[in-house]
Amino acid sequence: MNGLKSVAKRMSQLLIVLLGVTLVTFLVSHVVPGDPARMLLGQRADAQTLENMRHVMGLDKPVWLQYFDYLGGLLHGDLGISIRTQRPVFCELLTYFPATIELTMFAMGFAVISGVGLGLLSAAYRDTLIDHGTRILAILGVSTPLFWLGLMVLLLFYKHLGWLPGSGRLDSFINPPTQITGLYVVDSVLTGDWVALKSSILHLILPTICLGYIQLATIARLVRASMIEVLEQDYIKTALSNGIPRYRIIYRHALRNALIPTVTLIGLTFGELLGGAILTETIFTWPGMGKYVVDSIAFLDFPAIMGFTILVATIYVIINMVVDLLYPILDPQIKG
């Protein structure tokens, strides 16, 4: 019963946050200079045609009424019509979402597995060469600009060495796998298309490393700090003095407690990766939501921009709610 109350409480908080996101994005879209109707019709449209288009788009209504109309549409799953493509924004996002979520999931897996592993090694071998190397790697990751890293890995692995492809999700001569989920790796496995599977994995390597490296560094630093703090606890020292192997203490006892603050960071990381994929997708010509929203910004396509923002915000707050619910599992002393 307490669990249901906890979920209900967090759901209500989620709705409040999303309402705030819709209000902010809506107001920003009306503050930014530009006329969507003019962008749609072109500079040669006469005043009457422009006025008619503004009426059709609802731009002649008071701002507060436009906002309530927008909220009413959201309640029915209507994110509006894209000014640039004249298609429902919801359908557009569904088209581009699988590419972005696939890239984000691979980057997340790379960041979490590598970050936790490096953090553990760094804490277990504190003040050794391994620790110093891991800390240097983490500092470089935190301080390296994403766009510079993307260009460097493209120059090295694609242009000079030719080991990995540099853009897109598949080689140009390979047909996409039969669509089931929209995730090329998953669809390739489900349909037995091993040629597409190999190509899709190779195309994922560079953008995955580029997108996940910064978060990897942050996770590694937090895991190291948390592990060092836990290893200094009395119960750990007692276990060591009783002759329990060090590796068992680290992986069975210390790691679980050290992961509590890390879980919070991982939840935030997924949302950051999803939003941060915009720059990575632009660098690697990845056909996901990032490229879609960049094109929409250039066209002042406010419905598309707002739809993307609301989708990312929704995923972000849902993940944070899941993270909060995981705390009692990791540490029963924490009440849900």
VOFIDREN-164608 format. One record per residue (C-alpha): residue number from 1; residue in one letter; chain; x, y negated, z negated. Coordinates in pm, 1 decimal, decimal comma, m for minus. Layout:
BEGIN
NODE    n  res  chain        xx        yy        zz
NODE  NUM    A      A         X         Y         Z
...
% end
This chain:
BEGIN
NODE    n  res  chain        xx        yy        zz
NODE    1    M      A       0,0       0,0       0,0
NODE    2    N      A     285,8    m235,7     m87,4
NODE    3    G      A     441,1    m152,8     249,1
NODE    4    L      A     123,0    m256,2     432,2
NODE    5    K      A     108,1    m581,2     236,1
NODE    6    S      A     471,1    m649,3     323,3
NODE    7    V      A     406,4    m589,6     693,5
NODE    8    A      A      93,4    m808,2     685,4
NODE    9    K      A     284,8   m1087,5     511,6
NODE   10    R      A     564,4   m1078,3     765,8
NODE   11    M      A     316,6   m1065,2    1054,4
NODE   12    S      A     151,8   m1383,5     928,2
NODE   13    Q      A     493,5   m1548,0     904,2
NODE   14    L      A     567,4   m1428,5    1256,8
NODE   15    L      A     253,5   m1593,7    1389,4
NODE   16    I      A     339,6   m1922,6    1217,3
NODE   17    V      A     689,1   m1919,3    1369,7
NODE   18    L      A     552,1   m1843,7    1715,8
NODE   19    L      A     297,0   m2122,1    1683,6
NODE   20    G      A     580,9   m2360,7    1600,1
NODE   21    V      A     777,7   m2236,1    1901,6
NODE   22    T      A     484,8   m2294,7    2136,1
NODE   23    L      A     434,8   m2647,4    1999,0
NODE   24    V      A     801,5   m2743,0    2031,2
NODE   25    T      A     844,6   m2600,1    2380,7
NODE   26    F      A     522,0   m2759,8    2498,2
NODE   27    L      A     618,4   m3103,3    2365,7
NODE   28    V      A     969,9   m3077,3    2510,6
NODE   29    S      A     829,4   m2985,8    2851,7
NODE   30    H      A     621,6   m3305,6    2844,3
NODE   31    V      A     906,6   m3525,6    2723,0
NODE   32    V      A    1155,1   m3418,8    2992,1
NODE   33    P      A    1142,9   m3661,6    3287,5
NODE   34    G      A     990,8   m3515,9    3600,1
NODE   35    D      A     659,4   m3446,8    3765,3
NODE   36    P      A     581,4   m3078,3    3833,0
NODE   37    A      A     311,2   m3175,9    4082,0
NODE   38    R      A     560,8   m3387,3    4276,5
NODE   39    M      A     812,8   m3101,8    4271,9
NODE   40    L      A     549,6   m2867,3    4409,7
NODE   41    L      A     419,7   m3094,1    4686,0
NODE   42    G      A     744,4   m3266,0    4780,4
NODE   43    Q      A     842,9   m3630,2    4803,0
NODE   44    R      A     627,6   m3701,4    5110,3
NODE   45    A      A     294,6   m3623,3    4944,5
NODE   46    D      A      55,8   m3919,9    4934,4
NODE   47    A      A     m91,3   m4055,9    4612,2
NODE   48    Q      A    m433,6   m3894,6    4657,6
NODE   49    T      A    m292,0   m3548,6    4724,7
NODE   50    L      A     m62,7   m3588,5    4425,2
NODE   51    E      A    m352,3   m3689,4    4202,3
NODE   52    N      A    m560,3   m3393,2    4319,0
NODE   53    M      A    m274,4   m3153,6    4244,0
NODE   54    R      A    m231,1   m3301,1    3895,6
NODE   55    H      A    m601,4   m3244,9    3838,1
NODE   56    V      A    m578,1   m2883,4    3956,2
NODE   57    M      A    m278,9   m2824,9    3726,6
NODE   58    G      A    m456,0   m2993,7    3435,4
NODE   59    L      A    m186,2   m3261,1    3403,3
NODE   60    D      A    m442,3   m3541,5    3395,1
NODE   61    K      A    m583,1   m3419,8    3060,1
NODE   62    P      A    m465,6   m3553,6    2723,3
NODE   63    V      A    m156,0   m3378,3    2595,3
NODE   64    W      A    m334,0   m3231,9    2292,7
NODE   65    L      A    m602,2   m3082,4    2516,3
NODE   66    Q      A    m340,2   m2937,1    2749,6
NODE   67    Y      A    m175,3   m2774,5    2447,7
NODE   68    F      A    m498,3   m2612,0    2328,0
NODE   69    D      A    m568,7   m2490,1    2682,3
NODE   70    Y      A    m221,0   m2339,5    2683,4
NODE   71    L      A    m278,1   m2167,8    2347,1
NODE   72    G      A    m607,4   m2030,2    2473,0
NODE   73    G      A    m428,0   m1880,8    2770,6
NODE   74    L      A    m159,8   m1726,8    2547,8
NODE   75    L      A    m425,2   m1551,8    2340,2
NODE   76    H      A    m537,3   m1378,3    2660,3
NODE   77    G      A    m183,5   m1297,8    2773,9
NODE   78    D      A    m179,7   m1582,5    3025,3
NODE   79    L      A     155,5   m1762,1    3034,5
NODE   80    G      A      46,1   m1983,6    3319,3
NODE   81    I      A     127,2   m1995,3    3690,2
NODE   82    S      A     482,2   m2050,9    3808,1
NODE   83    I      A     513,1   m2378,9    3993,7
NODE   84    R      A     799,9   m2246,3    4202,1
NODE   85    T      A     657,5   m1910,2    4313,2
NODE   86    Q      A     284,2   m1963,4    4253,0
NODE   87    R      A     267,3   m1628,2    4076,5
NODE   88    P      A     160,4   m1556,8    3715,7
NODE   89    V      A     457,2   m1613,2    3485,2
NODE   90    F      A     374,1   m1294,0    3296,0
NODE   91    C      A     412,5   m1087,4    3614,1
NODE   92    E      A     734,2   m1269,4    3701,7
NODE   93    L      A     885,1   m1196,1    3360,7
NODE   94    L      A     782,8    m831,0    3385,3
NODE   95    T      A     972,1    m812,2    3713,6
NODE   96    Y      A    1295,7    m956,6    3573,9
NODE   97    F      A    1272,6    m830,6    3214,9
NODE   98    P      A    1402,2    m472,8    3273,4
NODE   99    A      A    1733,2    m599,2    3415,6
NODE  100    T      A    1786,9    m831,4    3119,2
NODE  101    I      A    1685,2    m580,0    2853,8
NODE  102    E      A    1912,3    m315,2    3008,8
NODE  103    L      A    2210,3    m549,4    3000,5
NODE  104    T      A    2124,1    m664,2    2647,2
NODE  105    M      A    2089,1    m309,5    2514,6
NODE  106    F      A    2424,6    m202,1    2657,0
NODE  107    A      A    2592,0    m516,9    2524,5
NODE  108    M      A    2429,1    m458,1    2186,4
NODE  109    G      A    2547,0     m99,1    2172,9
NODE  110    F      A    2898,7    m202,3    2271,0
NODE  111    A      A    2907,0    m482,5    2012,3
NODE  112    V      A    2763,6    m278,4    1723,9
NODE  113    I      A    2961,4      44,5    1776,1
NODE  114    S      A    3290,0    m132,2    1844,1
NODE  115    G      A    3235,6    m404,0    1584,0
NODE  116    V      A    3143,9    m166,0    1301,4
NODE  117    G      A    3427,8      69,0    1394,4
NODE  118    L      A    3688,4    m205,7    1407,5
NODE  119    G      A    3559,0    m357,8    1084,1
NODE  120    L      A    3585,4     m22,5     907,0
NODE  121    L      A    3939,5      36,1    1034,6
NODE  122    S      A    4042,4    m313,8     936,9
NODE  123    A      A    3909,0    m274,7     581,0
NODE  124    A      A    4038,5      78,9     534,6
NODE  125    Y      A    4388,9     m21,2     646,6
NODE  126    R      A    4391,6    m364,3     491,3
NODE  127    D      A    4704,1    m577,1     548,7
NODE  128    T      A    4849,5    m326,6     794,4
NODE  129    L      A    4921,9    m363,0    1164,9
NODE  130    I      A    4575,3    m226,7    1245,4
NODE  131    D      A    4414,5    m491,1    1025,2
NODE  132    H      A    4617,8    m773,9    1176,4
NODE  133    G      A    4539,9    m658,1    1530,6
NODE  134    T      A    4167,4    m634,1    1458,4
NODE  135    R      A    4161,6    m980,0    1301,6
NODE  136    I      A    4341,5   m1130,9    1602,4
NODE  137    L      A    4090,8    m960,0    1834,0
NODE  138    A      A    3802,8   m1098,6    1627,3
NODE  139    I      A    3943,4   m1452,4    1625,5
NODE  140    L      A    3988,4   m1443,4    2003,0
NODE  141    G      A    3633,1   m1317,3    2045,6
NODE  142    V      A    3480,4   m1591,3    1833,6
NODE  143    S      A    3683,0   m1868,5    2000,2
NODE  144    T      A    3669,5   m1758,2    2365,0
NODE  145    P      A    3410,4   m1941,6    2580,7
NODE  146    L      A    3173,1   m1700,1    2749,1
NODE  147    F      A    3197,7   m1857,5    3094,2
NODE  148    W      A    3579,9   m1845,4    3085,1
NODE  149    L      A    3582,0   m1481,9    2975,3
NODE  150    G      A    3339,4   m1389,6    3252,3
NODE  151    L      A    3549,0   m1557,3    3520,1
NODE  152    M      A    3870,7   m1399,3    3388,5
NODE  153    V      A    3735,9   m1043,4    3387,1
NODE  154    L      A    3597,4   m1097,6    3737,9
NODE  155    L      A    3934,1   m1221,7    3863,8
NODE  156    L      A    4123,8    m936,4    3700,2
NODE  157    F      A    3905,6    m626,9    3738,8
NODE  158    Y      A    3712,4    m719,3    4053,5
NODE  159    K      A    3926,3    m945,9    4270,3
NODE  160    H      A    4284,4    m841,5    4187,5
NODE  161    L      A    4256,6    m479,9    4071,8
NODE  162    G      A    3933,7    m386,2    4248,9
NODE  163    W      A    3845,4    m135,8    3976,5
NODE  164    L      A    3491,2    m255,9    3905,3
NODE  165    P      A    3211,0    m426,8    4099,6
NODE  166    G      A    3157,6    m793,5    4031,9
NODE  167    S      A    2790,2    m868,9    4086,3
NODE  168    G      A    2441,0    m722,9    4104,4
NODE  169    R      A    2302,0    m404,0    3953,4
NODE  170    L      A    2390,4    m164,5    4236,8
NODE  171    D      A    2616,8    m149,4    4539,7
NODE  172    S      A    2450,1    m299,2    4845,5
NODE  173    F      A    2441,2      35,3    5032,2
NODE  174    I      A    2270,4     223,8    4746,7
NODE  175    N      A    1893,9     225,8    4707,2
NODE  176    P      A    1750,0     162,3    4359,4
NODE  177    P      A    1618,6     472,1    4179,5
NODE  178    T      A    1247,3     538,7    4181,3
NODE  179    Q      A    1104,1     288,7    3934,8
NODE  180    I      A     969,1     435,2    3612,6
NODE  181    T      A    1092,0     199,8    3341,8
NODE  182    G      A    1276,1     m57,1    3554,2
NODE  183    L      A    1600,0      32,7    3372,7
NODE  184    Y      A    1827,4     165,9    3645,3
NODE  185    V      A    2033,3     389,0    3414,8
NODE  186    V      A    1726,4     548,9    3258,6
NODE  187    D      A    1540,8     582,3    3589,5
NODE  188    S      A    1847,0     735,4    3755,9
NODE  189    V      A    1867,8    1001,8    3484,7
NODE  190    L      A    1493,7    1072,2    3492,3
NODE  191    T      A    1489,4    1111,3    3871,2
NODE  192    G      A    1825,4    1285,9    3901,0
NODE  193    D      A    1971,4    1011,2    4119,6
NODE  194    W      A    2335,2    1051,1    4016,2
NODE  195    V      A    2470,3     820,1    4286,9
NODE  196    A      A    2257,4     532,7    4158,1
NODE  197    L      A    2348,0     626,3    3799,1
NODE  198    K      A    2721,8     598,0    3865,8
NODE  199    S      A    2682,0     268,3    4049,8
NODE  200    S      A    2452,6     115,5    3786,1
NODE  201    I      A    2690,6     209,3    3502,4
NODE  202    L      A    2990,6      64,0    3686,9
NODE  203    H      A    2800,3    m260,0    3749,4
NODE  204    L      A    2710,9    m280,4    3379,7
NODE  205    I      A    3066,4    m256,0    3244,7
NODE  206    L      A    3194,6    m609,3    3307,2
NODE  207    P      A    2880,2    m805,1    3205,9
NODE  208    T      A    2837,3    m578,2    2902,6
NODE  209    I      A    3190,1    m646,2    2780,1
NODE  210    C      A    3157,5   m1016,8    2854,2
NODE  211    L      A    2823,1   m1053,4    2676,3
NODE  212    G      A    2899,7    m824,8    2382,5
NODE  213    Y      A    3257,9    m926,4    2303,8
NODE  214    I      A    3174,3   m1239,7    2106,2
NODE  215    Q      A    2915,3   m1057,8    1896,5
NODE  216    L      A    3156,6    m766,2    1852,1
NODE  217    A      A    3407,3   m1003,5    1694,9
NODE  218    T      A    3148,7   m1149,0    1457,3
NODE  219    I      A    3025,4    m805,3    1347,9
NODE  220    A      A    3381,1    m678,2    1294,5
NODE  221    R      A    3467,5    m973,6    1070,8
NODE  222    L      A    3151,8    m931,3     860,2
NODE  223    V      A    3193,4    m553,5     824,6
NODE  224    R      A    3555,7    m599,6     718,6
NODE  225    A      A    3465,1    m858,8     455,2
NODE  226    S      A    3171,6    m651,6     325,5
NODE  227    M      A    3376,1    m330,9     312,6
NODE  228    I      A    3661,5    m496,7     124,4
NODE  229    E      A    3413,6    m633,0    m130,1
NODE  230    V      A    3248,7    m292,4    m175,6
NODE  231    L      A    3582,3    m108,6    m201,4
NODE  232    E      A    3674,7    m333,2    m493,5
NODE  233    Q      A    3371,1    m218,5    m692,5
NODE  234    D      A    3423,7     m10,3   m1006,6
NODE  235    Y      A    3225,1     291,1    m886,2
NODE  236    I      A    3450,3     318,0    m579,5
NODE  237    K      A    3763,2     304,1    m794,0
NODE  238    T      A    3613,4     565,3   m1026,3
NODE  239    A      A    3540,0     794,9    m733,1
NODE  240    L      A    3896,1     756,4    m606,9
NODE  241    S      A    4037,9     833,5    m950,0
NODE  242    N      A    3829,9    1152,2    m960,6
NODE  243    G      A    4005,6    1277,6    m650,3
NODE  244    I      A    3722,7    1234,5    m398,2
NODE  245    P      A    3875,8    1198,5     m49,4
NODE  246    R      A    3900,1     837,5      64,9
NODE  247    Y      A    3730,9     898,0     399,4
NODE  248    R      A    3428,2    1052,4     223,4
NODE  249    I      A    3397,9     754,8     m12,1
NODE  250    I      A    3418,8     509,5     276,4
NODE  251    Y      A    3168,5     676,0     508,6
NODE  252    R      A    2925,5     822,1     255,0
NODE  253    H      A    2913,8     554,4     m15,2
NODE  254    A      A    3085,8     228,5      72,5
NODE  255    L      A    2961,6     197,9     432,2
NODE  256    R      A    2594,5     212,4     339,2
NODE  257    N      A    2622,7     m77,6      94,8
NODE  258    A      A    2847,3    m275,2     327,5
NODE  259    L      A    2596,0    m245,6     611,6
NODE  260    I      A    2320,4    m436,7     429,4
NODE  261    P      A    2443,9    m784,8     531,7
NODE  262    T      A    2554,7    m642,6     866,9
NODE  263    V      A    2201,6    m526,6     950,3
NODE  264    T      A    2082,4    m886,9     923,8
NODE  265    L      A    2355,1    m999,1    1162,2
NODE  266    I      A    2274,5    m718,7    1405,9
NODE  267    G      A    1910,3    m824,9    1413,1
NODE  268    L      A    2007,8   m1184,0    1485,7
NODE  269    T      A    2263,7   m1064,7    1739,8
NODE  270    F      A    2004,3    m895,0    1957,8
NODE  271    G      A    1805,0   m1216,5    1987,8
NODE  272    E      A    2121,6   m1413,2    2064,2
NODE  273    L      A    2225,6   m1162,8    2331,0
NODE  274    L      A    1882,2   m1179,0    2492,0
NODE  275    G      A    1895,4   m1557,7    2510,6
NODE  276    G      A    2267,8   m1570,5    2584,2
NODE  277    A      A    2227,2   m1340,3    2882,6
NODE  278    I      A    2139,9   m1651,6    3087,1
NODE  279    L      A    2504,7   m1750,2    3132,7
NODE  280    T      A    2626,6   m1394,2    3182,8
NODE  281    E      A    2360,4   m1323,1    3443,2
NODE  282    T      A    2453,6   m1641,4    3628,1
NODE  283    I      A    2824,8   m1549,2    3636,3
NODE  284    F      A    2766,7   m1190,3    3750,6
NODE  285    T      A    2463,0   m1263,5    3972,6
NODE  286    W      A    2261,0   m1028,6    3757,2
NODE  287    P      A    1894,9   m1031,1    3872,1
NODE  288    G      A    1737,9   m1074,8    3530,5
NODE  289    M      A    1541,0   m1333,6    3337,8
NODE  290    G      A    1849,3   m1552,5    3297,3
NODE  291    K      A    1879,8   m1612,8    3667,9
NODE  292    Y      A    1503,6   m1657,2    3688,1
NODE  293    V      A    1495,1   m1927,4    3419,6
NODE  294    V      A    1797,3   m2109,9    3567,9
NODE  295    D      A    1617,8   m2132,2    3903,0
NODE  296    S      A    1303,8   m2244,9    3719,5
NODE  297    I      A    1491,3   m2522,1    3537,4
NODE  298    A      A    1625,7   m2654,9    3867,8
NODE  299    F      A    1266,7   m2669,0    3997,0
NODE  300    L      A    1115,1   m2813,3    3675,4
NODE  301    D      A     900,8   m2502,0    3655,7
NODE  302    F      A     777,8   m2566,7    3301,0
NODE  303    P      A     536,1   m2270,0    3276,0
NODE  304    A      A     819,1   m2029,4    3364,4
NODE  305    I      A    1060,7   m2193,7    3119,5
NODE  306    M      A     804,5   m2191,2    2839,3
NODE  307    G      A     706,7   m1831,2    2913,8
NODE  308    F      A    1069,8   m1721,4    2890,1
NODE  309    T      A    1119,4   m1913,2    2565,6
NODE  310    I      A     809,9   m1766,5    2403,9
NODE  311    L      A     903,0   m1412,7    2510,9
NODE  312    V      A    1253,7   m1440,5    2365,5
NODE  313    A      A    1120,5   m1601,4    2046,9
NODE  314    T      A     863,7   m1323,6    2004,6
NODE  315    I      A    1126,1   m1052,4    2039,6
NODE  316    Y      A    1356,7   m1243,7    1806,2
NODE  317    V      A    1108,5   m1272,6    1521,0
NODE  318    I      A     986,2    m913,0    1562,8
NODE  319    I      A    1343,1    m786,5    1530,9
NODE  320    N      A    1393,7    m995,4    1219,2
NODE  321    M      A    1075,9    m848,8    1071,4
NODE  322    V      A    1205,0    m497,1    1144,1
NODE  323    V      A    1537,3    m587,2     979,3
NODE  324    D      A    1355,2    m704,0     666,6
NODE  325    L      A    1165,2    m376,1     653,5
NODE  326    L      A    1491,1    m180,1     682,3
NODE  327    Y      A    1639,2    m330,2     365,5
NODE  328    P      A    1451,4    m100,0     122,4
NODE  329    I      A    1567,5     200,8     326,6
NODE  330    L      A    1931,9     100,8     304,6
NODE  331    D      A    1903,1       1,7     m61,6
NODE  332    P      A    1603,1     134,1    m258,8
NODE  333    Q      A    1668,9    m128,7    m525,8
NODE  334    I      A    1554,4    m395,8    m279,4
NODE  335    K      A    1177,1    m431,5    m288,6
NODE  336    G      A     993,4    m462,1      39,9
% end
